[in-house]
């Protein structure tokens, strides 16, 4: 049995979850928080989530997990078969995570958790995000899917990252860094009609509500 370990608020967890669902694989979800006292987190080499437990074989890092699933369960491929197209798909995922999601993450304390980030952090993040937005516009087709006619791993990754990038930059920088890419909104609407993406969105909202409830309970 495949077990996906982590929690449904994590965009990297949801990236893997979308891959599992779109590949039609049977799996269970196991909630694993980031508490330093969580013994289950010891199964992860760097004590990070998500991690995958496939009948005792444990693998970490979301992209490595996705690559493993592609190799181990090839019946429904989510990466193109042609070498150059495979590389382009993985390039799009890497560029999105390194030059959009990662710098946007520096804004998350203020965007989502009530903190404040410094002007230096905002300036550095804005510079990296502008580079990432330009790269995204050059690499992603959104016609109708991220890589073209067929849904791929890139759709699973970008769909969980780009809305957070947009929200964080609107809230902290005063403008959506992706606003000039008019193809993103209809692409997201198209994906939202797919059962796998609907399930992930529903579970994420439930996870956010549970997280808010736990936070409120700690503050009372």
C-alpha positions in Angstrom: 0.0 0.0 0.0 1.2 3.5 -0.8 1.0 6.0 2.0 1.3 9.7 1.4 2.6 11.3 4.6 2.3 14.9 5.6 -0.7 17.3 5.7 -3.1 18.7 3.1 -2.2 22.4 3.6 1.2 21.8 2.1 1.5 22.7 -1.6 4.3 20.2 -2.0 2.1 17.5 -0.4 -0.7 18.4 -2.7 1.6 18.2 -5.8 2.3 14.6 -5.0 -1.3 13.9 -4.1 -2.4 15.2 -7.5 0.1 12.9 -9.2 -1.2 9.9 -7.3 -4.8 10.8 -8.1 -4.2 11.6 -11.8 -2.3 8.3 -12.2 -5.2 6.5 -10.6 -3.1 4.9 -7.9 -4.6 3.5 -4.7 -3.1 5.2 -1.7 -3.8 6.2 1.9 -3.0 9.5 3.5 -1.3 9.7 6.9 -1.3 12.9 8.7 2.3 13.8 9.8 2.9 17.2 11.4 6.1 19.0 11.7 6.3 18.8 15.5 9.8 18.0 16.7 8.2 15.3 19.0 6.5 13.4 16.1 8.1 10.0 15.9 6.6 9.3 12.5 8.6 12.2 11.1 11.8 10.3 11.9 11.0 8.2 8.9 11.9 11.2 6.7 15.6 11.6 6.3 15.5 15.3 6.8 12.4 15.2 9.0 10.4 17.0 6.2 7.1 16.4 4.6 5.8 15.1 2.3 7.3 11.7 2.2 6.0 8.5 0.6 5.9 5.1 2.2 5.4 2.5 -0.6 5.2 -0.8 1.3 8.1 0.1 3.6 10.1 1.9 0.9 10.3 5.5 2.1 11.3 8.3 -0.2 11.3 12.1 0.4 11.4 15.4 -1.6 8.3 16.0 -3.7 10.0 15.9 -7.1 11.9 12.8 -6.3 8.7 11.2 -5.1 7.0 12.2 -8.4 9.9 10.8 -10.4 9.7 7.6 -8.5 6.0 7.2 -9.1 6.6 7.8 -12.8 9.2 5.1 -12.9 7.4 2.6 -10.6 3.9 3.1 -12.0 4.2 3.9 -15.6 0.7 2.8 -16.8 -0.6 6.4 -16.7 2.3 8.6 -17.6 2.4 12.2 -16.5 5.8 13.0 -18.1 6.3 12.9 -21.9 8.0 9.9 -23.4 10.3 11.9 -25.7 13.5 12.9 -23.9 13.5 16.6 -24.8 9.8 17.0 -23.9 10.5 15.2 -20.6 13.3 17.6 -19.9 11.1 20.6 -20.8 8.4 19.4 -18.4 10.8 19.0 -15.5 12.4 22.3 -16.4 9.1 24.1 -16.1 8.5 22.5 -12.7 12.0 23.4 -11.4 11.8 27.0 -12.7 8.4 27.5 -11.0 9.6 26.1 -7.7 13.0 27.8 -7.6 12.1 31.2 -9.1 8.5 31.6 -8.1 7.5 29.4 -5.2 10.7 29.7 -3.3 11.1 33.5 -3.3 7.3 33.9 -2.7 7.7 31.7 0.4 9.8 34.5 2.0 6.7 36.6 1.9 4.4 34.0 3.5 5.0 35.1 7.1 3.3 38.4 6.3 0.9 37.2 3.6 -0.6 34.3 5.6 0.6 34.3 9.3 0.3 37.8 10.6 4.0 38.6 10.6 5.9 41.4 8.9 8.8 40.9 6.4 11.5 43.5 6.0 11.9 45.9 3.0 15.1 44.1 2.1 13.2 40.8 1.9 10.4 42.3 -0.2 12.9 43.9 -2.6 14.9 40.7 -3.0 11.8 38.6 -3.4 10.3 41.0 -6.0 13.5 40.8 -8.0 13.6 37.0 -8.1 9.8 36.8 -8.7 10.0 39.0 -11.7 12.7 36.7 -13.2 10.5 33.7 -12.4 7.4 35.3 -14.0 9.4 36.0 -17.2 10.7 32.5 -17.3 7.2 31.0 -16.8 5.8 33.1 -19.7 8.5 31.6 -21.9 8.2 28.0 -20.8 4.5 27.4 -20.1 2.0 27.0 -22.9 -1.3 26.7 -21.1 -2.8 25.5 -24.4 -4.8 24.0 -22.9 -2.4 22.4 -20.3 0.9 23.7 -19.1 2.9 21.7 -21.6 0.3 21.7 -24.4 -2.4 19.2 -25.3 -1.9 16.6 -22.5 -2.0 17.0 -18.7 1.4 16.4 -17.2 3.3 16.6 -13.9 3.8 20.3 -14.7 0.1 20.9 -14.2 0.1 19.1 -10.9 3.0 21.2 -9.6 2.0 24.6 -11.0 -1.6 24.3 -9.9 -0.6 24.1 -6.3 2.1 26.8 -6.4 0.9 29.6 -8.7 -2.2 30.6 -6.7 -0.1 31.0 -3.5 2.5 33.1 -5.5 -0.3 35.3 -6.7 -1.9 35.7 -3.3 1.3 36.4 -1.5 2.5 39.0 -3.9 -0.8 40.8 -4.0 -0.9 40.9 -0.2 2.8 41.9 0.5 4.0 43.6 -2.7 0.7 45.2 -3.7 0.5 43.5 -7.1 0.2 40.0 -8.4 3.5 39.1 -10.1 1.6 36.8 -12.5 -1.1 39.3 -13.4 0.3 39.9 -16.9 0.0 36.2 -17.9 -3.7 36.1 -19.0 -3.6 32.4 -19.7 -3.2 31.3 -16.1 -6.8 32.0 -14.9 -8.6 30.0 -17.6 -6.0 27.2 -17.2 -6.8 27.0 -13.5 -10.5 27.0 -14.1 -10.1 24.1 -16.5 -8.1 22.1 -14.0 -10.7 22.9 -11.2 -13.2 20.9 -13.1 -11.2 17.7 -12.9 -12.1 15.3 -10.0 -8.5 15.0 -8.7 -8.1 18.8 -8.4 -11.5 19.1 -6.8 -10.6 16.6 -4.2 -7.3 18.3 -3.4 -9.0 21.7 -3.1 -11.7 20.3 -0.8 -9.2 18.5 1.4 -7.0 21.6 1.6 -9.8 23.8 2.8 -10.7 21.2 5.4 -7.1 21.1 6.5 -6.9 24.9 6.7 -10.1 24.9 8.9 -8.6 22.3 11.2 -5.3 24.2 11.4 -7.2 27.4 12.3 -9.2 25.6 14.9 -6.0 24.2 16.5 -4.5 27.6 16.5 -7.6 29.1 18.2 -7.6 26.4 20.8 -3.9 27.1 21.7 -4.7 30.8 22.1 -7.7 30.3 24.5 
